[in-house]
């Protein structure tokens, strides 16, 4: 179920900062029409840190109700509090999510034993497929390989989104983890190489604006049409890089606004993209056409 190009979808907002559900549904429809293989709701790109619990669960509910099973919905339910992560994961299960994406507990910097116990507690509390999310450059916490291996044998933990960009990790883990464990890239810059090494796909920022290309690249890479995948991905190289000229989701939300798909609104403490980067984003998008 969890393979190919899965978009880390943004959360559209009105100018007053409230949720723009009409645009949210339009984005979901855009992805279905352009063959996106899965939707990750309320992740980093969805501004999970600045939506409250009611908004968080409302976005998950709206996505599930609108998509109606046409493609998988993965709900971002991670938190730096284990109790909060369990609460959100339970909510996602009750609402009908296909899986949950659980970022490492950020800021409070647990050690490896703490990370294991955190994820084990969620595993034990909620029977739903759970995907670990390792993104240490944002969270200041890194799940070490040996802990990933241990976690892979827990009943509800089915895979990992690896946003480290370190391809040596999958080289080590692929023969160590439970046999059905899924590897998903969280790094648009290296996802083709990741799939070549055994990855099932990518949870992508770039897919917000180029879903059709990201889907085809993943399809080609998974089917071992590697020359075609690499050739298509070259068209996206500048766009992959441009998505991170400032903190995600600032660039991608600005570009979606430029393309007329969302309003130019983002929640504090994030602010709209610096004007110095506007042309960079426009040029990168044009280069992908």
LUMVEX-611583 format. One line per field, with one value per residue (C-alpha): residue in one letter; z, y, x. Coordinates in steps of 0.001 Angstrom, whole numbers. Example, Ala and Ser with C-alpha at 12.3 -4.5 7.8 and 13.67 -1.06 7.14 Angstrom:
BEGIN
type = A/S
c3 = 7800/7140
c2 = -4500/-1060
c1 = 12300/13670
***
This chain:
BEGIN
type = X/X/X/X/X/X/X/X/X/X/X/X/X/X/X/X/X/X/X/X/X/X/X/X/X/X/X/X/X/X/X/X/X/X/X/X/X/X/X/X/X/X/X/X/X/X/X/X/X/X/X/X/X/X/X/X/X/X/X/X/X/X/X/X/X/X/X/X/X/X/X/X/X/X/X/X/X/X/X/X/X/X/X/X/X/X/X/X/X/X/X/X/X/X/X/X/X/X/X/X/X/X/X/X/X/X/X/X/X/X/X/X/X/X/X/X/X/X/X/X/X/X/X/X/X/X/X/X/X/X/X/X/X/X/X/X/X/X/X/X/X/X/X/X/X/X/X/X/X/X/X/X/X/X/X/X/X/X/X/X/X/X/X/X/X/X/X/X/X/X/X/X/X/X/X/X/X/X/X/X/X/X/X/X/X/X/X/X/X/X/X/X/X/X/X/X/X/X/X/X/X/X/X/X/X/X/X/X/X/X/X/X/X/X/X/X/X/X/X/X/X/X/X/X/X/X/X/X/X/X/X/X/X/X/X/X/X/X/X/X/X/X/X/X/X/X/X/X/X/X/X/X/X/X/X/X/X/X/X/X/X/X/X/X/X/X/X/X/X/X/X/X/X/X/X/X/X/X/X/X/X/X/X/X/X/X/X/X/X
c3 = 0/884/-2178/-4994/-4771/-1565/-1135/2136/1380/2562/4658/2775/4931/4474/4829/8419/9209/9392/7535/3878/3494/-6/-1297/722/-1084/-4422/-3675/-2795/-6071/-7946/-6537/-7333/-10920/-11270/-9914/-6552/-4748/-1212/846/4072/5994/8774/8512/8451/5120/6589/9420/12115/14810/14468/14045/17273/18168/16856/13530/13333/13638/11456/8586/8872/8896/5900/3876/4606/3880/630/-737/42/-190/-3666/-2397/1042/3701/6122/9115/10759/14464/15937/18889/21406/24092/23993/25523/22787/20047/21377/21526/17921/16698/18353/16748/13321/13713/14755/11772/9352/8396/6593/8602/10866/10398/13692/13769/16454/19652/18902/21212/24390/22830/24306/24184/22154/25003/25304/21567/21675/24642/23012/19855/21728/23846/20716/19119/22193/22518/18970/16394/13150/10723/12026/10043/11882/10688/11129/10269/12639/11020/12137/15375/16831/17427/15292/15447/15278/13002/15816/17309/13893/13689/17129/16348/13021/14865/16805/15566/14325/13129/9392/8007/8190/6393/6259/5622/6567/2978/4226/1784/3838/6317/3974/2872/6460/7455/4480/5555/9306/9739/9826/6293/5501/6825/4321/3483/2301/1364/2908/816/-2642/-3606/-3190/-3454/-6787/-5364/-2238/-4270/-6213/-2895/-1855/-1024/-1740/-2668/-1308/883/-1121/-887/-4633/-5357/-4122/-7396/-9758/-8732/-12181/-12705/-9203/-9708/-13018/-11663/-8726/-11006/-13317/-10453/-8713/-12031/-12626/-15564/-14010/-17024/-17584/-13881/-13695/-16919/-15681/-12276/-13876/-14897/-11199/-9764/-9502/-8067/-5423/-4314/-4485/-2120/685/91/3322/5900/4509/3830/3158/-435/-1519/-141/-1926/-5209/-4849/-4240/-7340/-9300/-7988/-5949/-2427/-845/215/3885/6388/10180/12505/13389/9676/7280/3516/1309/1108/-2170/-2925/-3664/-5736/-9102/-7958/-7360/-10630/-12643/-10939/-11706/-15352/-15662/-14670/-17508
c2 = 0/2467/2913/5320/9094/10115/13843/15642/17905/21516/22917/25799/28753/31881/35300/35505/32255/29993/26677/26918/23603/24347/24755/21707/19558/21060/20034/16501/16309/17675/14844/12158/13418/13448/9921/10693/7349/8537/11639/12537/14957/17292/16492/19030/20425/20592/22867/20315/22327/25275/23653/22877/19444/20231/21483/18550/15928/17968/17972/14207/13715/16002/14262/10792/11807/13530/10901/8022/5340/6288/6542/5902/8618/8707/10959/12805/12063/12472/14730/15450/14176/10433/11033/13520/11220/8379/10671/11848/8318/7034/9859/9030/5363/6235/8569/5845/6748/4023/4657/7170/8946/9470/12005/11591/13550/16915/19447/17352/15072/11610/9079/5867/3976/6800/6708/2979/3260/6205/4258/1032/2863/4087/649/-958/1619/1815/-939/925/773/3153/4661/6033/9444/10279/13872/14805/18115/19428/17521/17288/13570/10675/7115/4916/1880/-678/946/924/-2802/-3449/-1341/-3110/-6280/-4587/-5471/-2103/-461/-1130/1169/4295/7601/8409/12092/11947/11711/9110/6216/4014/3542/1584/-438/-1590/-1909/-3686/-7089/-6514/-5447/-7544/-8850/-6797/-3503/-636/1957/5340/8217/11598/13361/14575/15077/11401/9452/7747/6286/5291/3370/1672/373/-1126/1824/1627/5283/8808/11149/14270/18041/18489/16343/19236/21025/18230/15201/13663/13648/12374/9524/8519/8692/6453/4040/3787/3399/702/-1168/-927/1460/3358/5289/6706/7520/9321/11209/12481/13336/15589/17876/18273/18786/22566/22295/19772/22219/25277/23678/24223/27730/28543/26264/23907/24619/28306/27808/25229/27241/30340/28446/26945/30456/31702/28878/29921/26781/28259/31680/33328/32489/30722/30676/32364/31887/31130/34045/34336/33561/36275/38174/37395/33807/34391/34191/31171/29285/30458/29479/26079/25372/26420/24189/21216/21724
c1 = 0/2766/4933/5634/5282/3554/3108/3734/793/689/-2141/-3795/-4806/-6859/-5279/-6542/-4684/-7752/-7801/-8811/-10620/-11916/-8356/-7285/-9836/-8792/-5203/-6279/-8198/-5159/-3047/-5570/-5850/-2058/-1531/49/344/-425/-1181/617/-1585/-379/3298/6110/4902/1403/2584/1816/3682/1300/-2107/-3949/-5358/-8838/-7457/-5062/-7767/-10148/-7632/-7191/-10972/-11549/-8838/-10212/-13806/-12875/-10483/-12889/-10229/-9011/-5423/-3890/-4006/-1083/-1684/1174/701/4177/4880/7608/5250/4553/1132/223/1529/-630/-3672/-3224/-2509/-5684/-7642/-6220/-7152/-10711/-11057/-9947/-6378/-4439/-1268/440/3768/5588/8400/11044/10315/11900/13561/13709/16376/15738/18567/18261/16570/14038/13366/12733/10369/8546/7804/7084/4484/2692/2971/1432/-1345/-2737/-3235/-2580/363/3023/5905/8934/10138/13808/14736/17582/18517/15103/14526/18064/17345/18608/17264/20343/20298/20211/17097/15389/16114/14600/11544/10981/10011/7190/3720/2479/5701/5801/8476/10609/10703/14408/15089/18784/20029/22534/22241/24559/21720/19497/22532/22958/19314/17810/19160/18721/15092/11931/11367/8222/9632/9217/11881/10609/12888/12204/14850/13860/17503/18454/15196/15987/19195/17272/14704/17509/18856/15525/13289/9567/9173/9375/7368/8023/7862/8452/5391/3217/3917/5052/2971/2762/6539/7270/4796/6374/9927/8998/7164/10166/12640/10572/10212/13996/13640/16512/17748/14264/13847/17183/16509/13134/14572/17192/14317/13475/16976/16702/13191/14291/16979/14729/12195/14715/16091/14229/12617/9986/7108/7883/9147/6573/3653/4908/5231/1758/470/2297/650/-2776/-3460/-3392/-3545/-247/-700/1535/1464/3889/6655/7072/6627/6272/9271/11921/11587/15240/14179/11051/12791/14781/11528/9993/13075/13285/9646/10036/13097/10930/8464
***
